[in-house]
Amino acid sequence: MSNKFYTKVKASKGFWEKFIAMRLEAGTPFDISNNISNEMIITSTGNTALDEIINLSADYPEEVFKVKTETDDACNNYVYLYECSRGKS
């Protein structure tokens, strides 16, 4: 069984740029390399990033996060879809 999880998170257009910009030091140039600016993919080992996205949705209650989680296990790859808003999924 695989230990690697992929969590794809969609938010409103421009959210991730604003979110990252707030966390970078002023004046630090950055660019999101993904052409789809409303989507971010998180790769993790052991657990999905769903709990972190639920917490993030509590911090940004006006955002609705659409989350898709899956593994790289070809035999047991289950895909789960969630919608997170206001700290709940």
Buried (B, 14 or more C-beta within 10 A) or exposed (E): EEEEBBBBBBBBEEBBBEBEEEEEEEEEEEEEEEEEBBBBEBEBEEEBBBEBBBEBBEEBEEBBBBBBBBBEEEEEEEEEEBEBBEEEB
